[in-house]
C-alpha cells in the first residue's frame, strides 16, 4: 500500500500519491469505474480534480455516492471574480454529488493581473472565504504552472494563509537554478506553516513541440517505461512532507501507482542522469516554460 502522512494542517492523513483526475477528462464512466477499483487497490485516499477538467467531476460523482468517506476530495476554480467562483463551486458540488468539498483551490493563479483581481474586494478570495464559513468547503489552496509559480505562491501566502499549494517538481525543472531556488524557499515556508505541498509533472520528459500528442498529458510528453517512471516518481517522493499528483493519462497511471507502491529511497543524481541521457537535451537547456 502507498504510505500516508499528514496533509499539512488539515488533520487528514493522505496517501503520498494523490489521484490527478485530469486523467478522467475524456473518460467514459466504465473507464472511470475501473480506475476507482485501481485506486482502492492501492489505498489512494485523495482525489484532485477541477471544474475545467472535462468530464472528470461528472465521472467522480457516482463514486462519491458510495465512497465519499474514503476520499479527501479537492477541486479548483479558475474564475477570478466572486460571482464566477461561487457559480463554479455550485456546479462542482452538483457534478460531484456532494454537500461539501474538502479542498477548494484557486486554479493556475500565476498572472499578476489576475492575482490582483482575485485578492481585491469582489474577487474570488471573497467567495472562497464565504464558502469556507458556510461549510461548503473545508480548506483553501492555490495552484499554478510555469517557472514563475513558486514566487507567485510565496506572494499568495504573504497575502493569505492558504492551507495548500500545488506546483511542478521534477528532476528536469529543478535543473533551472532560478526555479529551484524559488521552489526551495517556498518549500521551507510551507514546512514552517504546515502548509501542504503538492507537486505535479513528476514524469515529464519534454514539451510536445510539433509531435502528435499520444497521451492525455496536456502540457508535456511523459516518460513511458516503467524504469524511467520508477526513478522519476521515486525522485519526486524523495521530497519529504510533499505529495505527488498523478499524471493525467490513463496509460501512465498504473505505472505511477506501481512505482509509488514500491518506493523506498529516492535515486541518486547518477541514477537520474541515466534517464536524462535519453531525453532531448534541449529540454534541460530551455527555460522549461513550455512544460507549464
GURO-232298 format. One record per residue: residue in three letters; y, x, z of N, C-alpha, C in turn; residue number from 1. Coordinates in steps of 0.2 Angstrom, whole numbers. Layout:
<gupas>
     r    n_py    n_px    n_pz   ca_py   ca_px   ca_pz    c_py    c_px    c_pz     k
   ALA       Y       X       Z       Y       X       Z       Y       X       Z   NUM
...
</gupas>
This chain:
<gupas>
     r    n_py    n_px    n_pz   ca_py   ca_px   ca_pz    c_py    c_px    c_pz     k
   UNK      -6       4       0       0       0       0       6       4       0     1
   UNK      11       2      -3      18       6      -4      21       5       3     2
   UNK      23      11       6      26      11      13      33       7      13     3
   UNK      34       5      19      40       1      21      45       5      25     4
   UNK      51       4      25      56       7      30      62       2      31     5
   UNK      66       3      36      71      -2      37      76      -2      31     6
   UNK      78      -8      29      83      -8      23      90      -9      26     7
   UNK      92      -3      28      99      -2      31      99      -5      37     8
   UNK     104      -9      38     105     -13      45     104     -20      44     9
   UNK     100     -22      39      98     -29      38      93     -32      43    10
   UNK      89     -27      46      84     -29      50      77     -30      46    11
   UNK      77     -30      40      71     -31      36      68     -24      34    12
   UNK      61     -24      35      58     -18      33      55     -19      25    13
   UNK      59     -16      21      57     -17      14      53     -11      11    14
   UNK      49     -13       6      45      -8       3      50      -3       0    15
   UNK      48       3      -1      52       8      -4      53       7     -11    16
   UNK      48       3     -14      49       1     -21      51      -6     -21    17
   UNK      57      -8     -24      59     -14     -25      58     -17     -32    18
   UNK      56     -23     -33      54     -25     -40      61     -27     -43    19
   UNK      62     -23     -49      68     -25     -53      66     -30     -58    20
   UNK      69     -36     -57      67     -42     -60      70     -42     -67    21
   UNK      74     -37     -69      76     -37     -76      70     -37     -81    22
   UNK      64     -35     -78      58     -35     -82      56     -42     -84    23
   UNK      58     -47     -80      57     -54     -82      62     -57     -87    24
   UNK      66     -53     -89      72     -56     -93      70     -60     -99    25
   UNK      64     -58    -102      61     -61    -108      54     -63    -107    26
   UNK      52     -64    -101      45     -65     -99      44     -73     -99    27
   UNK      38     -75    -101      35     -81    -100      33     -82     -93    28
   UNK      32     -89     -91      30     -90     -84      23     -87     -83    29
   UNK      19     -87     -88      12     -84     -87      13     -77     -86    30
   UNK      17     -74     -89      18     -66     -88      21     -65     -81    31
   UNK      26     -69     -80      29     -68     -73      24     -69     -67    32
   UNK      20     -74     -68      15     -75     -63      10     -70     -62    33
   UNK       8     -67     -68       4     -61     -67       7     -55     -64    34
   UNK      14     -54     -65      17     -49     -61      18     -51     -54    35
   UNK      18     -57     -52      18     -59     -45      12     -56     -41    36
   UNK       6     -57     -45       0     -55     -42       0     -48     -41    37
   UNK       3     -44     -46       3     -37     -45       7     -35     -39    38
   UNK      13     -38     -38      17     -36     -33      14     -37     -26    39
   UNK      11     -43     -26       7     -45     -19       1     -40     -18    40
   UNK      -2     -37     -23      -7     -32     -23      -5     -26     -20    41
   UNK       1     -24     -22       4     -18     -19       8     -19     -13    42
   UNK       9     -25     -11      13     -26      -5      20     -26      -6    43
   UNK      23     -26     -12      30     -26     -13      33     -32     -10    44
   UNK      38     -32      -6      41     -37      -2      49     -38      -3    45
   UNK      51     -36      -9      58     -36     -10      59     -36     -18    46
   UNK      63     -41     -20      65     -43     -27      72     -42     -28    47
   UNK      74     -39     -33      81     -38     -35      82     -41     -42    48
   UNK      86     -46     -43      87     -49     -49      95     -50     -50    49
   UNK      97     -54     -55     104     -55     -56     105     -61     -61    50
   UNK     111     -64     -60     112     -70     -64     112     -69     -71    51
   UNK     113     -63     -74     113     -62     -81     107     -59     -83    52
   UNK     102     -59     -79      95     -56     -82      91     -61     -85    53
   UNK      94     -64     -91      90     -68     -95      86     -74     -91    54
   UNK      79     -74     -92      75     -79     -89      73     -77     -82    55
   UNK      75     -71     -79      72     -69     -73      73     -74     -67    56
   UNK      79     -76     -65      79     -81     -60      75     -87     -61    57
   UNK      75     -90     -67      71     -96     -68      64     -94     -67    58
   UNK      61     -88     -69      54     -86     -68      52     -85     -61    59
   UNK      57     -83     -57      56     -81     -50      56     -88     -46    60
   UNK      59     -93     -48      60     -99     -44      53    -102     -42    61
   UNK      48    -103     -47      42    -105     -44      38    -101     -39    62
   UNK      39     -95     -39      36     -90     -34      39     -92     -27    63
   UNK      46     -94     -27      49     -95     -20      46    -101     -17    64
   UNK      44    -106     -21      41    -112     -18      35    -111     -13    65
   UNK      31    -105     -15      26    -103     -11      26     -97      -7    66
   UNK      31     -93      -9      31     -86      -6      38     -84      -4    67
   UNK      42     -89      -2      49     -87       0      49     -82       6    68
   UNK      44     -83      10      44     -79      16      41     -72      15    69
   UNK      38     -71       9      35     -65       8      40     -60       5    70
   UNK      46     -62       3      51     -58      -1      58     -58       2    71
   UNK      61     -52       2      68     -51       3      71     -52      -4    72
   UNK      75     -57      -5      77     -59     -11      85     -57     -12    73
   UNK      86     -53     -18      93     -51     -19      94     -53     -26    74
   UNK     101     -56     -27     103     -57     -34     110     -54     -34    75
   UNK     113     -55     -40     120     -52     -41     124     -57     -45    76
   UNK     131     -56     -45     136     -60     -49     140     -55     -52    77
   UNK     142     -56     -59     146     -51     -62     153     -54     -63    78
   UNK     154     -60     -60     160     -64     -60     165     -60     -55    79
   UNK     172     -60     -57     177     -57     -53     181     -61     -50    80
   UNK     181     -68     -51     186     -72     -48     182     -76     -43    81
   UNK     185     -79     -38     182     -83     -33     178     -89     -36    82
   UNK     181     -93     -41     178     -99     -44     172     -96     -48    83
   UNK     173     -91     -52     167     -89     -56     161     -87     -51    84
   UNK     162     -83     -46     157     -81     -42     154     -87     -38    85
   UNK     158     -91     -36     155     -97     -32     150    -101     -37    86
   UNK     152    -102     -43     148    -105     -48     142    -102     -50    87
   UNK     142     -95     -50     136     -91     -51     131     -92     -46    88
   UNK     134     -92     -39     129     -92     -34     126     -99     -34    89
   UNK     129    -104     -35     126    -111     -35     120    -111     -41    90
   UNK     122    -108     -47     117    -108     -52     111    -104     -50    91
   UNK     112     -98     -46     107     -94     -44     102     -97     -39    92
   UNK     105    -101     -34     102    -104     -29      97    -110     -33    93
   UNK     100    -113     -38      96    -118     -41      90    -116     -45    94
   UNK      92    -110     -49      86    -107     -53      81    -104     -48    95
   UNK      83    -101     -43      78     -98     -38      75    -103     -34    96
   UNK      77    -109     -33      74    -114     -29      74    -112     -22    97
   UNK      80    -110     -20      80    -108     -13      87    -110     -10    98
   UNK      87    -111      -3      93    -113       0      98    -107       2    99
   UNK      95    -101       2     100     -95       3      97     -89       0   100
   UNK     101     -84      -1     100     -78      -4     100     -73       2   101
   UNK      95     -68       2      96     -63       7     101     -58       6   102
   UNK     102     -56      -1     107     -51      -3     111     -53      -9   103
   UNK     117     -54      -9     121     -56     -14     125     -50     -16   104
   UNK     125     -47     -22     128     -41     -24     134     -42     -30   105
   UNK     139     -38     -29     144     -38     -35     141     -33     -40   106
   UNK     140     -36     -46     136     -33     -51     141     -28     -56   107
   UNK     139     -22     -56     142     -17     -60     150     -17     -59   108
   UNK     151     -16     -53     159     -15     -51     161      -8     -51   109
   UNK     163      -6     -57     165       1     -58     172       2     -62   110
   UNK     174      -4     -65     180      -4     -68     186      -5     -64   111
   UNK     191       0     -63     196      -1     -58     200      -7     -59   112
   UNK     201     -10     -65     205     -16     -66     201     -22     -63   113
   UNK     194     -22     -64     190     -27     -61     190     -27     -54   114
   UNK     189     -20     -51     189     -19     -44     195     -22     -41   115
   UNK     201     -21     -43     207     -24     -40     207     -32     -40   116
   UNK     204     -35     -46     204     -42     -46     199     -44     -41   117
   UNK     193     -41     -40     188     -43     -35     191     -43     -28   118
   UNK     195     -38     -26     197     -37     -20     203     -41     -18   119
   UNK     207     -43     -23     213     -47     -22     212     -54     -19   120
   UNK     217     -57     -17     216     -64     -15     214     -68     -21   121
   UNK     209     -73     -20     207     -77     -26     201     -73     -30   122
   UNK     200     -67     -27     194     -63     -31     188     -65     -28   123
   UNK     183     -62     -31     176     -63     -29     174     -61     -22   124
   UNK     177     -56     -19     176     -55     -12     177     -61      -8   125
   UNK     182     -64      -9     183     -70      -5     177     -75      -5   126
   UNK     174     -76     -11     168     -80     -12     162     -78      -9   127
   UNK     162     -71      -9     156     -68      -5     156     -69       2   128
   UNK     162     -68       5     163     -69      12     162     -76      14   129
   UNK     165     -80      10     164     -88      12     157     -90      11   130
   UNK     153     -87       6     146     -89       6     142     -86      12   131
   UNK     144     -80      14     140     -77      20     142     -82      26   132
   UNK     148     -84      27     150     -88      33     146     -94      33   133
   UNK     145     -97      27     141    -104      26     134    -103      26   134
   UNK     131     -97      27     124     -96      27     120     -96      21   135
   UNK     124     -96      15     121     -96       8     118     -90       6   136
   UNK     121     -84       9     119     -78       8     119     -74      15   137
   UNK     115     -69      16     115     -66      22     118     -59      22   138
   UNK     118     -55      17     121     -49      17     124     -48      10   139
   UNK     129     -43      10     133     -42       4     132     -35       1   140
   UNK     132     -34      -5     131     -27      -8     135     -26     -15   141
   UNK     135     -20     -17     139     -18     -23     134     -14     -27   142
   UNK     135     -15     -34     130     -11     -39     135      -8     -44   143
   UNK     132      -3     -48     135       0     -53     131       5     -57   144
   UNK     134       6     -63     130      11     -68     136      16     -70   145
   UNK     133      21     -73     138      26     -76     140      32     -71   146
   UNK     143      37     -74     145      43     -70     150      42     -64   147
   UNK     154      36     -65     159      35     -60     157      31     -54   148
   UNK     151      29     -54     149      24     -49     149      27     -42   149
   UNK     146      33     -41     147      35     -34     154      35     -31   150
   UNK     158      37     -35     165      37     -32     168      30     -31   151
   UNK     166      26     -36     169      19     -35     165      15     -29   152
   UNK     159      17     -28     156      14     -22     159      16     -16   153
   UNK     161      23     -15     164      25      -9     171      22      -9   154
   UNK     174      20     -14     181      17     -14     179       9     -11   155
   UNK     174       6     -13     172       0     -11     171       0      -4   156
   UNK     167       5      -1     165       5       6     171       6      10   157
   UNK     176       9       7     183      10      11     186       4      12   158
   UNK     186      -1       7     189      -7       7     185     -12      11   159
   UNK     179     -12      10     175     -17      14     168     -14      16   160
   UNK     165     -16      21     159     -13      24     153     -17      21   161
   UNK     152     -15      15     146     -18      11     139     -16      15   162
   UNK     134     -20      15     128     -19      18     124     -14      14   163
   UNK     125     -15       7     120     -11       2     125      -8      -4   164
   UNK     122      -3      -7     125       0     -13     119       1     -18   165
   UNK     120       1     -24     115       2     -29     118       6     -35   166
   UNK     114      11     -37     117      16     -42     111      20     -45   167
   UNK     112      24     -51     107      28     -54     106      34     -49   168
   UNK      99      36     -49      97      43     -46      91      45     -50   169
   UNK      92      50     -53      86      53     -56      87      61     -57   170
   UNK      82      64     -59      82      72     -59      87      74     -65   171
   UNK      87      70     -70      92      72     -75      99      71     -74   172
   UNK     101      65     -71     108      63     -69     110      68     -64   173
   UNK     106      70     -59     108      74     -54     109      82     -56   174
   UNK     108      83     -63     110      89     -65     117      90     -67   175
   UNK     121      84     -67     128      84     -68     131      85     -62   176
   UNK     134      91     -61     137      93     -54     142      88     -51   177
   UNK     146      85     -55     151      80     -53     148      74     -50   178
   UNK     143      72     -54     139      66     -52     135      67     -45   179
   UNK     132      73     -45     128      75     -39     132      76     -33   180
   UNK     138      79     -34     142      79     -28     145      73     -25   181
   UNK     147      68     -30     149      62     -28     143      58     -25   182
   UNK     138      58     -28     132      55     -25     130      57     -18   183
   UNK     130      64     -17     128      66     -11     133      64      -5   184
   UNK     139      64      -7     145      61      -2     143      54      -1   185
   UNK     142      50      -6     140      43      -5     134      42       0   186
   UNK     129      46      -2     123      45       2     124      47      10   187
   UNK     128      52      11     129      54      18     133      48      21   188
   UNK     138      45      18     142      39      20     137      34      22   189
   UNK     132      32      18     128      27      19     123      28      25   190
   UNK     121      35      26     117      36      32     122      35      38   191
   UNK     128      37      38     132      36      44     133      29      46   192
   UNK     133      24      41     135      17      42     129      13      42   193
   UNK     123      16      41     117      12      40     117       7      34   194
   UNK     120       9      29     121       5      23     115       7      18   195
   UNK     111       2      16     105       3      12     107       6       5   196
   UNK     103      11       3     105      15      -3      99      13      -8   197
   UNK     101      10     -13      96       8     -18      97      12     -25   198
   UNK      92      14     -28      93      18     -34      89      15     -40   199
   UNK      92      17     -46      89      14     -52      88      20     -57   200
   UNK      85      19     -62      84      23     -68      80      29     -66   201
   UNK      75      29     -62      71      34     -59      67      37     -65   202
   UNK      65      33     -70      60      35     -75      64      36     -82   203
   UNK      71      38     -82      74      39     -88      72      45     -92   204
   UNK      72      44     -98      70      50    -102      77      52    -106   205
   UNK      80      48    -110      86      49    -114      89      43    -116   206
   UNK      95      43    -119      98      37    -122      94      35    -128   207
   UNK      94      29    -130      90      26    -135      93      29    -142   208
   UNK     100      30    -142     103      33    -148     101      28    -154   209
   UNK      99      30    -160      98      26    -165      90      24    -166   210
   UNK      86      26    -161      79      25    -161      78      17    -159   211
   UNK      73      14    -162      71       7    -161      69       7    -153   212
   UNK      72       1    -150      71       0    -143      64      -3    -142   213
   UNK      59       1    -140      52      -1    -140      50      -3    -133   214
   UNK      55      -3    -128      54      -5    -121      60      -9    -119   215
   UNK      59     -13    -114      64     -18    -111      68     -14    -106   216
   UNK      70      -8    -108      75      -4    -104      81      -4    -108   217
   UNK      86      -8    -106      92      -9    -110      96      -2    -111   218
   UNK      97       2    -106     102       7    -107      98      14    -109   219
   UNK      92      14    -108      89      21    -109      81      20    -112   220
   UNK      79      26    -115      72      26    -117      68      29    -110   221
   UNK      63      26    -108      59      28    -102      54      33    -103   222
   UNK      52      36     -98      46      40     -98      40      35     -99   223
   UNK      34      38    -102      29      34    -104      22      36    -101   224
   UNK      21      42    -100      15      45     -97      14      44     -90   225
   UNK       8      43     -87       8      42     -80      10      48     -76   226
   UNK       8      54     -79      10      60     -76      18      61     -75   227
   UNK      21      60     -80      29      60     -80      32      55     -76   228
   UNK      29      49     -76      31      44     -71      30      45     -64   229
   UNK      24      48     -63      22      50     -56      28      55     -53   230
   UNK      29      60     -57      34      65     -55      41      63     -54   231
   UNK      43      59     -59      50      56     -58      50      51     -52   232
   UNK      46      47     -51      46      42     -46      45      45     -39   233
   UNK      41      50     -39      40      54     -33      46      58     -31   234
   UNK      49      61     -36      56      64     -35      61      60     -32   235
   UNK      62      54     -35      67      49     -33      65      47     -25   236
   UNK      59      46     -24      57      44     -17      58      49     -12   237
   UNK      58      55     -15      60      61     -10      66      60      -7   238
   UNK      71      56      -9      77      55      -6      76      50       0   239
   UNK      76      53       6      74      49      12      79      43      13   240
   UNK      77      38      16      81      32      18      83      28      12   241
   UNK      80      30       6      83      26       0      77      22      -3   242
   UNK      79      18      -8      74      13     -11      75      13     -18   243
   UNK      69      13     -22      69      14     -29      67       7     -32   244
   UNK      72       5     -37      71      -1     -40      67       0     -47   245
   UNK      62      -4     -48      58      -3     -54      61      -4     -60   246
   UNK      59      -1     -66      62      -1     -72      61      -8     -75   247
   UNK      65     -10     -80      65     -17     -82      60     -18     -88   248
   UNK      54     -15     -88      49     -16     -93      42     -17     -90   249
   UNK      39     -22     -93      33     -24     -90      27     -19     -92   250
   UNK      28     -15     -97      23     -10     -99      23      -4     -94   251
   UNK      30      -3     -92      31       3     -87      29       1     -80   252
   UNK      30      -5     -78      30      -7     -71      23      -5     -68   253
   UNK      17      -6     -71      11      -5     -67      11       3     -66   254
   UNK      13       7     -70      13      14     -69      18      16     -63   255
   UNK      23      13     -63      28      14     -57      25      12     -50   256
   UNK      22       7     -50      19       4     -44      13       9     -42   257
   UNK       9      11     -47       4      15     -46       6      22     -43   258
   UNK      12      25     -46      14      31     -44      17      30     -37   259
   UNK      20      25     -35      23      24     -28      18      23     -23   260
   UNK      12      20     -25       7      19     -21       3      26     -19   261
   UNK       4      31     -23       1      37     -21       6      43     -19   262
   UNK      12      40     -17      17      45     -15      16      49      -9   263
   UNK      16      55      -9      15      59      -3      21      64      -2   264
   UNK      22      68      -6      28      73      -6      32      73     -13   265
   UNK      38      74     -13      41      75     -20      40      81     -23   266
   UNK      40      81     -30      38      88     -34      44      93     -33   267
   UNK      42      99     -34      47     104     -34      51     104     -40   268
   UNK      56     108     -41      60     108     -47      56     112     -52   269
   UNK      52     116     -50      47     119     -55      43     114     -59   270
   UNK      40     110     -55      36     104     -57      40     100     -62   271
   UNK      46      98     -59      50      93     -63      52      97     -70   272
   UNK      53     103     -70      55     106     -76      50     106     -81   273
   UNK      44     105     -79      38     105     -84      39      98     -88   274
   UNK      42      93     -85      44      87     -89      50      88     -93   275
   UNK      55      91     -90      61      92     -94      60      96    -100   276
   UNK      55     100    -100      54     104    -107      52      99    -112   277
   UNK      49      93    -111      48      89    -116      53      84    -118   278
   UNK      59      84    -114      64      80    -115      69      83    -121   279
   UNK      73      78    -124      78      80    -128      83      84    -124   280
   UNK      84      90    -125      88      94    -121      95      92    -121   281
   UNK      97      89    -126     104      87    -127     106      82    -121   282
   UNK     100      78    -119     101      74    -113     104      77    -107   283
   UNK     102      83    -106     104      87    -100     111      89    -101   284
   UNK     113      91    -107     119      94    -108     125      89    -109   285
   UNK     123      83    -110     128      77    -111     130      75    -104   286
   UNK     135      71    -104     138      68     -98     134      63     -95   287
   UNK     129      60     -98     124      55     -96     128      48     -96   288
   UNK     134      48     -99     137      41     -99     133      36    -103   289
   UNK     129      39    -108     125      34    -112     119      31    -108   290
   UNK     118      34    -102     112      31     -98     115      26     -93   291
   UNK     121      23     -94     123      18     -90     119      12     -89   292
</gupas>
